Amino acid sequence: MESDHFEEMDIEVLSSMWPEDIGTDAGKQFNVEEKPKGDQDMLEEVTIMEEPTIVDFKRLLELTDYTEKGSSQLAYLIKHWEYKQANAARLLREELDSLSKQREEVELKKLEILEEHRFEEERYGDKRPISILDEVNDFWQEIPRRKNDVVVQNKRVEIDAKYDTIAYWKQQAMHFEKLLEGSIQREQILTEKLQECLKDFERQSSPVEELSQILKRADNFLHFVLQNAPVVIGHQDKELRYRFIYNHFPTLHEEDIIGKTDVEIFTGSGVKEAQEFKKEVLEKGLPAKREITFETDLFGSKTFLINVEPVFSKSGETIGINYMGMDVTDQVRKRERMAKLREEIAVQKAKETELNKTIHITEETMRAKQMLATMSHEIRSPLSGVVSMAEILASTKLDREQRQLLDVMLSSGDLVLQLINDILDLSKVESGVMKLEATKFRPREVVRHVLQTAAASLQKILTLEGHVADDVPIEVIGDVLRIRQILTNLISNAIKFTHEGKVGINLYVVPDPSSGKGEASHQTLNAAEANGRKEEKLEKHRSTSQTNGDQEGTHGQTQNESAYRNHHLSDESRTPVKSQAFVDEAAEEHPHSFETTVWICCDVYDTGIGIPENALPTLFKKYMQVSADHARKYGGTGLGLAICKQLVELMGGRLTVSSQEHCGSTFTFILPYKVSTTSDHSDDPDEFSDMADHDEATCDTTESFFQFQPRTLGSLFSSNGGSRTQKFLPHTTGYIRSNKLNGFSETSYSFPASNPRTRETSSIDDACSVVDDAEILCESETSSSHRPDPDNQTAACRGNQCQDDANCESQNPITDPTHHSEESIEVAVAAKTRELPKTDQRQDKFGISPQCVSSRSKEIPESTLQPRILLVEDNKTIVMVTQSMMKLLGRSIDVVNNGAEAVCAVQRHSYDLILMDVCMPIMDGLQATRLIRSFEETGNWDAAVKAGIEKVVPCLDSLQNGLGSMSSAKRIPIIAMTANALAESADECLANGMDSFVSKPVTLQKLKECLAKYLP
Amino acid sequence: MERNQLSRQVALQRQSLFDQGYLDDQFNQLEELQDDSNPNFVEEVVTLYYQDTSRHVLEIEQALERKPLDFTKLDSYMYNLKGSSSSFGAKKVIAECKLFLEHCKARNGEGCVRTFQQLKTEYATLKRKLEAYFQLARQAGLTGTALRPK
């Protein structure tokens, strides 16, 4: 292609570059510097490639003929030429004038001379004609032309005239003759010159010729300029067909372009746009610029800046366009890059500000949270004072109206307490202060306890049930307190929103959810299987519970025991028999000497009002309830689920919900638990033997189904009616209260009338404990003349030690939770009418003076009835102060310095109240409380032994109770003494089994309140 | 007469301890525990406090010298000191304890050291003031009993 062009190139050498006068002319169209000759030569050497310019000359002619510009150009050139001509004529005329002047002068001179001669002739008679002088030749030619000289000559002539001789005059005449001749000669020369000039003038170019020359030069100059200009210049006619194009980078032949439109020449994006744009300009008649990006096969992707100008005819019509295109691809690219960069910078800046804002907000939030937590804490202390005072007030004699007011006061107070606890919990989780504990616990036990607790405060006709799949390990490691909190929260939630039907817990093992999809399907399968099994079990349990009754008790337990042993013996073997509940677990536990993780899924289901789909997304958000209506109707803070979710996530699990409106909801959480090695519990001979000895422990490990049947309304009311006159154990109140603090007290508020029942404090000098809530309710129906004896449960449990107890047992088949059969437990929470015999054991118990650990300065006369108080505190100052205060209150106390000592002290003596510091060396208050509670629940000190506390030989007083070291079943009120340290929040105290807390510094008032509440 | 003046002086001194923020209401509580059978109870408590806590202070001081700082340990020591201090209402000391605990929580070693220096000053100042006060009180022969607001 290129070579073709070169062949066609016609190299033209220009003789002259530019008309000189054009350069000097003002208002000229071509602003070109006059160039010296050298430059012209240089330009001559330049080979101007005519090729890039493809011209339709006919069109050019047309243009010059028809367009304004063309004609003005022509007119200008003509004018220019005329001016030049006039100038030349003027010069010639001037020359002519000067010449004729000279001639006149010379003639004048001649005349003068002639006159002189005449005079002389007169004098001398010499009348020779002047013509003689004519013969004189060239002599005059050498005479200077100037007038002065002539004058000088004249003078000389005058001087010479003195020499009045003929010769002289002759000479003079000749001289003048010569002058005249020269003059004539000059005249001739000038005339010749003039003629020559005229001839020259004629010879000079015609206007057209010159015009075309100028044009050619302009054209060439343009060529020169354009050659280095990377632009495309073109002219297109009305139909947008190319009539002229100059292209610095030619790729097409003339015939390819001329007479064609853009669209006909190129293909690709942008071509059409260019065409449209040109058409637009053509139509509007206004010049315009536009950037058009072409994407053609011919030259690839390029952006051109196209400047299009319409061309008008003389009559003002558009007859075509001129356009210039410039490749601005790089610029556009740069510009785009700049824009992009600028955009990025802007985005960056925006992000930065956003970030700053977020940081600021976060800081603010943190501060607010901290503030909230602090405030909550500060509010809680006085509030608990208000609530406890109100509770004390509730124990006094009040009329109906007063009691109602008090009930409102109490329930409001409790609600605020709960809210504050929730807030504290949340802020704890959110600020990352929440510490998780890893303790061994039994999932079945947890499920049972949670259900029991819920059943105790249940005010509706609901069935509570729990099912634990066989493959769930007996013992797992996790933060039992938090798990319990979650379960309790979910259960109380379920109960709150369920009016009839049932609420239950389902526990089963699922595969690790993070271990891939393959197992996910397996998981659902498992779940379905578990569900199926559950139904099956349910049926089975119902039948067994009906047929077996409670006389099955011991038998079942022994069976279970053997099963338990069996399981440990058959560690490695995986028997597919379903009744061997622990086979799976054993297989899971044993092969590894280290801990393995098991994922346990827990469903909490209900048949309640359900959750509308649109409320699901906000369900776990803080302070969110399904709707304002719900909030009004059901109360609550809207924090419960948020806490649950955060806790579950903190433990590495997840909480989900599925629900169908009006049918019920199911909350499911999956949590990983560590499974301890088998050696941990089975190889411990002590424990093993203990397990064998104590049925309660064993049955807890194996039971897999729990059900709590609803009470009838009748019994509920009857119990209410009776409650007025009943006298209650003070610590009962404490226990219920602690439950509320844990966050599942909502249900009790909806029935304020039933509250007094639990808040009644006893005037009886009885300080014994009750093991479980079921019994509390049971007691609510006993008449005041009967005092519940904690010991008789254990006694009964241990094989009908007392005839009365046995009777009692037979009347109330399955009320005792320590007494569950291996297969099923059914707790008829209501409808229990237990007639508990009054025994003399109490007197025995207090009749014995216990071993005092610390000073007991004043032995008050009625010391036999004086309740025993244990202070567990390592800080000497606090011990001293507290001791003094107690003394002032008329109490004496035992003092130990740490949790371990406290456990020992409890082993030795029975106490009626323990004040427990939380942060202590060796063993802290929480652990000590757990150990004591564990003893109360299981009746043995296994946990304590495991924790490294030697069992002490029990004191005489407990021995006299007839139960030896196993004296348990009495719940000692444990009051935490906290100093607001983070690690010892009140929640944690309560969750660890403490009943209440007293914040430090301990004041007389606080102690008084505490004693009033827990000790009669 | 002289006795009266003395007792007024004691009362003034006592009041100034409250006014200057050295003591809080817990101190009143202690004084209330004082009776004929136990006439020097407050002083005993304070003495015990200084005996007992000087060990804690020493422990904290040592713990602060050890690098890296064991914040858990510091926290537990300081918690103990705070408990003791709050039992007789050493307000300024308690405030420093709280600040220290906050620094502990924030793992701010420098803050801990700084606060501890301040704490020691307050601790010593209070000791000096209380010693003077008790001495005066003994001189007045009244001890705390007579000074009780009731």
Interface residues (C-beta under 8 A of the other chain):
Chain A: D874 N875 K876 T877 I878 M880 V881 S884 M885 K887 L888 D917 C919 A979 A981 L982 K1000 P1001 V1002 T1003 L1004
Chain B: Q26 Q29 L30 E32 L33 D35 N38 F41 E44 V45 L48 Y49 D52 T53 D75 S76 Y79 N80 K82 G83 S84 S86 S87 F88 G89 L101 K105
